[in-house]
């Protein structure tokens, strides 16, 4: 499971011109689910994201988490994070989990975050989405559940 985590002052996702999710201060999480990902992968990644200290404290050091600042999380599924470009100019998405199973994993990821008391919004799985964001910092972190240590 891979994620691109962006610290934002606001973010929203739109489908067919309609806003389907939006947050103020918080994290935009672009989430890709790989073949073979399991519950432990989503838990590991979710815990890392929840406790990732990338918000500034009073001394302007990145020392606070999204929980600490009372921020929201906007989750947008993005299978293209699993792109393999080694074989030429057209990406292969062979490593991405099939849509039916990936949709379940994304829903479970969102439910896990909500169960931790976070305000969570999300896009529409499989839809063509427009994502608007104001990246605060900018701060962008790339995470992979296979290389993240449990916290």
N, C-alpha and C positions, 0 to 999 in steps of 0.2 A: 504494500500500500504506500503510495507516495502522496505528499502534500506540498503545495506551495502556500506558505502562510505569509500574509501581508498585514502589517499593522496599518489600520485605516482610521481616519477621522469620520468617514462615512463610506458606505458601500451599498449598492442595490443591484438586483438582478431583475431583468424584464423578459417576458415572453410575449410575443405578438403585441408589443407596445404596452402591455400591462405589467405593473410592478408586482412581482410575486414574493419578494423578500427584500428587506432593507434593514440596515443597522446604522447607528451612530458610531461613536468610538468603539473600537474592538478589532476583531480579526476577520479578514476574508480568507477562507480556506478553500483552495482549489484541490479537489480530492480525486485521485486515480486509484482504482482497485485492480490489482493484478491477479492473474490466475494463481491459485494456491493460497491466496490470503485467507486467514481464519480470524475468528473472534479475538484471539490474542493480539493479532496485528492491529485491529481497530482500537482495542483497549490501550495498547502501548502508544500508538500514535495520538489518540485522544488525550491521554494523560500528559504526554509531552507537550501538546498544544495548550492544554489548560494551564499548565504550570510554567510555561516558557516565559522567562522574565525579559520581556522586550519593551515594556512601558517604562517611562522615566519616573524616578522618584523625585523628591524635593531637591536633591543635589544634581539632577539632570543625568543620573546614571540609569542605564536600563536595568532595573532592579525589581520591577513589579510585573505581575502576571495579569492576564485578562480578568481573572477572578478578583485580584486586588483592586483593579480600577473599575469594577462593575461594568465591564464592557460586554458587548454582544459578539456573537460569531455568526457569520454568513457562510454556509457551506454550499459550494457549487461543484457538482460532479464533473470530472473532466478526464475522460479516458485517454486523451491525447498526451497526458503525462507519462503514459507507458509506451510512447513512440520509440521505435528502434530505427535509427537512421543510418546504421552501419552499412546496409546493403545497397545504397544508391540514393537517389534524390527524393523518392517517394517513401514516406514513413510507413513502416509496418506496425500494426497494432496487435500482433499475435499474442503478446504477453498480457493484454488487457483481459480481465475477466468478462465472460459473456454477459450481455446486458441484463438478463433476468436475474442472475445471481448477483451482479454488481449493484443493481438497484436495491436489493435486500440489504447488502452490506452498507450502502450509503445511508439507508434508513436506520439501520442499527447504530451506525456511527452518530447520527443526529440524535437518536434516542439516548445514547450513552452520554452525550454532552448535556442534554436536557436533564437527565437524571442527576447530574452533578450541580444542578441549580443554575445553569447558564441560560441566558436568553439566546435562543438559536433560531435563525431563519435559514431558508434553503431555496435553491433553485428547483427547477422541474427536471427530473431525470430524463435524459434522452431528447430534451427539447433544444431547439436552437435558441440560445440565450444571449442577451446583451448584458454585460456586466459593467457597471459604472463604479469607480472607486476613487477616493482621494487617499493615496498612500502616504501615511504620516511618517516622515523621516527623510527619505523613504527607508522603510525597513521591510525586507523580504527574506524569508528563511525557507530553505528547501529541506524537507524531511522524508526519510524512507524508513518504514517500519522494520526493515531488515537490518538497519544500522543504528537504530535508536535504542539506547539502554532504558530499561524500565526504571521509572522514578518512584 
